[in-house]
Amino acid sequence: MTSESALREYVEQYLPEDDVHLAARARGQELGCVPIGPGGGAALRFLATALQARAVVEIGTGAGTSGLYLLAGMPASGILTSIDVEPEHQRAAREAYAAAGISPSRTRLIMGKALDVLPRLTDAAYDLVFVDAFKPEYPKYLEHGVRMLRPGGVIAFDNVLWHGAVVDPTKRDESTQAMRDIARLVREDDRLVPVILPLGDGLLVAARKP
């Protein structure tokens, strides 16, 4: 019988990463901002392509791994707005984008706390919102994200399985509880059509109803 770990590895390695992605991933690990896995990254690229996403918001720039996937799925005219509180993360992301040949005009990197920046972003103006930042704030990001989405737009949250802790009733730390809360809040939101994709550490995806 094929092991679950072998199946997971097959899924994660289905679309191999190139040297630019691998370098960005390694830099993220060095900086302590663990990037989305290859399977989740491929899902982001797919979503950006399917949505023909011209305006995307990323909460948590990291070292640019997820941004590379999002930009790869967006049309050439698309602009990625990415928010991060750490300047070193955004420097690393700029290096990754440059290595991939992405024009600086396609990215808008905003340094600051997401909850300070998000209220300034326009209602119903974005095709896709991706969240991979401070876990306890995920529920607060949700309301901003839904507000910013156009009808038919998609919001995605990484790490919603939280290394399996979400199904362990003995785990009651702040981050684990936030992952349980965001899954419940998205499921109960009448404006959204959600699904959890078991890629990497779990990708919660929800489309805003027309």
C-alpha positions as CSV (number, residue, x, y, z in Angstrom):
1,M,0.0,0.0,0.0
2,T,1.3,3.4,-0.9
3,S,2.1,5.5,2.2
4,E,0.5,8.9,2.8
5,S,3.9,10.6,2.9
6,A,4.8,9.2,-0.5
7,L,1.5,10.5,-2.0
8,R,2.0,13.9,-0.4
9,E,5.5,14.1,-1.8
10,Y,4.1,13.1,-5.3
11,V,1.6,15.9,-5.1
12,E,4.1,18.5,-3.8
13,Q,6.7,17.6,-6.5
14,Y,4.2,17.3,-9.4
15,L,5.4,20.6,-10.8
16,P,9.2,20.9,-10.0
17,E,10.5,24.4,-9.0
18,D,13.1,26.2,-11.1
19,D,16.3,27.7,-9.7
20,V,14.7,31.1,-9.0
21,H,12.0,29.5,-6.9
22,L,14.4,27.3,-5.1
23,A,16.7,30.2,-4.3
24,A,13.8,32.3,-2.9
25,R,12.6,29.3,-0.9
26,A,16.1,28.9,0.6
27,R,16.3,32.6,1.4
28,G,13.0,32.4,3.1
29,Q,14.1,29.5,5.3
30,E,17.2,31.5,6.3
31,L,15.1,34.6,7.2
32,G,12.7,32.4,9.2
33,C,9.7,33.2,7.0
34,V,8.7,29.7,5.9
35,P,7.3,29.9,2.4
36,I,4.3,28.2,0.9
37,G,5.1,24.7,-0.4
38,P,5.4,23.9,-4.1
39,G,1.9,22.4,-4.2
40,G,0.3,25.4,-2.6
41,G,2.3,27.7,-4.8
42,A,1.1,25.8,-7.9
43,A,-2.4,26.3,-6.6
44,L,-1.9,30.1,-6.3
45,R,-0.5,30.2,-9.9
46,F,-3.6,28.3,-11.1
47,L,-6.0,30.6,-9.3
48,A,-4.3,33.7,-10.6
49,T,-4.5,32.2,-14.1
50,A,-8.1,31.1,-13.9
51,L,-9.2,34.4,-12.5
52,Q,-7.1,36.4,-15.0
53,A,-6.1,38.3,-11.9
54,R,-4.9,41.8,-12.7
55,A,-5.0,43.0,-9.1
56,V,-3.7,40.8,-6.3
57,V,-3.0,41.5,-2.6
58,E,-0.6,39.4,-0.7
59,I,-0.5,39.7,3.1
60,G,3.0,38.5,4.1
61,T,5.6,39.0,1.4
62,G,8.1,36.6,2.9
63,A,11.2,36.2,0.6
64,G,9.0,36.3,-2.5
65,T,8.2,32.6,-3.1
66,S,4.5,33.0,-3.2
67,G,4.8,36.3,-5.1
68,L,6.7,34.5,-7.8
69,Y,3.8,32.0,-8.2
70,L,1.1,34.7,-8.2
71,L,2.9,36.8,-10.7
72,A,3.5,33.8,-13.0
73,G,-0.2,33.3,-13.2
74,M,-1.2,36.9,-13.7
75,P,-1.3,38.6,-17.1
76,A,1.7,40.8,-18.0
77,S,-0.3,43.9,-17.0
78,G,-1.2,42.5,-13.5
79,I,0.1,44.2,-10.4
80,L,0.9,42.4,-7.1
81,T,0.5,44.5,-3.9
82,S,2.4,42.8,-1.1
83,I,2.5,43.8,2.6
84,D,5.1,42.8,5.1
85,V,6.3,44.3,8.4
86,E,10.0,43.2,7.8
87,P,12.1,45.3,5.4
88,E,14.6,42.4,5.0
89,H,11.8,40.2,3.7
90,Q,10.9,42.7,1.1
91,R,14.5,43.2,0.0
92,A,14.8,39.4,-0.5
93,A,11.5,39.4,-2.4
94,R,12.8,42.2,-4.7
95,E,15.9,40.1,-5.4
96,A,13.7,37.1,-6.3
97,Y,11.5,39.1,-8.6
98,A,14.5,40.6,-10.4
99,A,16.0,37.1,-10.8
100,A,12.8,36.0,-12.4
101,G,12.9,39.0,-14.8
102,I,9.8,40.6,-13.4
103,S,9.5,44.3,-14.0
104,P,9.5,46.5,-10.8
105,S,6.4,48.2,-12.2
106,R,4.4,44.9,-11.6
107,T,4.9,44.9,-7.8
108,R,3.9,47.3,-5.1
109,L,5.6,46.4,-1.9
110,I,4.2,48.1,1.2
111,M,6.2,47.9,4.5
112,G,4.0,48.0,7.6
113,K,1.6,46.0,9.7
114,A,-1.1,44.5,7.6
115,L,-3.9,45.7,9.9
116,D,-2.7,49.3,9.4
117,V,-2.3,49.0,5.7
118,L,-5.4,47.0,4.7
119,P,-8.0,49.7,5.6
120,R,-6.4,51.9,3.0
121,L,-6.9,49.5,0.1
122,T,-9.9,49.9,-2.1
123,D,-13.2,48.0,-1.8
124,A,-14.1,45.4,-4.4
125,A,-10.9,46.3,-6.4
126,Y,-9.0,43.0,-6.2
127,D,-9.3,39.6,-8.0
128,L,-7.3,37.6,-5.4
129,V,-6.1,38.0,-1.9
130,F,-3.5,35.6,-0.4
131,V,-2.8,35.5,3.3
132,D,0.4,34.0,4.8
133,A,1.3,36.3,7.7
134,F,0.8,36.5,11.5
135,K,-1.4,33.6,12.3
136,P,-3.4,35.0,15.3
137,E,-4.5,37.9,13.0
138,Y,-6.0,35.6,10.3
139,P,-9.6,36.2,11.5
140,K,-9.1,40.0,11.3
141,Y,-7.6,39.7,7.8
142,L,-10.8,38.0,6.6
143,E,-13.1,40.9,6.8
144,H,-10.7,43.2,5.1
145,G,-10.0,40.6,2.4
146,V,-13.7,40.0,1.6
147,R,-14.3,43.7,1.5
148,M,-11.5,44.2,-1.1
149,L,-12.6,41.3,-3.3
150,R,-14.6,41.9,-6.5
151,P,-17.6,39.5,-7.0
152,G,-16.1,36.2,-8.1
153,G,-12.8,37.0,-6.5
154,V,-10.9,34.6,-4.3
155,I,-9.3,34.8,-0.9
156,A,-6.8,32.1,0.2
157,F,-5.2,31.4,3.6
158,D,-2.1,29.2,4.0
159,N,-1.3,26.9,6.9
160,V,-4.9,26.3,8.0
161,L,-4.0,22.7,9.0
162,W,-1.2,24.1,11.2
163,H,0.9,20.9,11.1
164,G,-2.1,18.8,12.1
165,A,-2.7,20.7,15.3
166,V,-6.2,21.9,14.3
167,V,-7.6,18.4,14.8
168,D,-5.8,17.8,18.2
169,P,-8.1,19.0,21.0
170,T,-5.1,19.3,23.4
171,K,-3.6,22.0,21.2
172,R,-5.1,25.3,22.4
173,D,-2.3,27.9,21.7
174,E,-3.2,31.2,20.0
175,S,-2.1,30.2,16.5
176,T,-3.8,26.9,16.5
177,Q,-7.1,28.4,17.7
178,A,-6.8,31.1,15.1
179,M,-6.6,28.5,12.4
180,R,-9.7,26.8,13.7
181,D,-11.4,30.1,13.9
182,I,-10.6,31.2,10.3
183,A,-11.9,27.8,9.0
184,R,-15.1,28.2,10.9
185,L,-15.6,31.9,10.0
186,V,-15.1,31.3,6.3
187,R,-17.4,28.3,6.3
188,E,-20.1,30.3,8.1
189,D,-19.8,33.4,5.9
190,D,-22.8,33.5,3.5
191,R,-20.8,35.7,1.1
192,L,-18.2,32.9,0.4
193,V,-18.0,29.5,-1.2
194,P,-15.0,27.7,0.5
195,V,-12.9,24.6,0.2
196,I,-9.8,23.4,2.1
197,L,-7.1,22.0,-0.3
198,P,-4.9,19.5,1.5
199,L,-1.7,20.9,-0.1
200,G,1.3,21.5,2.0
201,D,0.1,22.7,5.4
202,G,-3.4,23.3,4.1
203,L,-4.8,26.0,1.8
204,L,-8.2,27.4,2.6
205,V,-9.7,28.9,-0.5
206,A,-13.0,30.8,-0.8
207,A,-14.7,32.6,-3.7
208,R,-16.8,35.6,-3.1
209,K,-20.4,35.1,-4.5
210,P,-21.5,37.3,-7.4
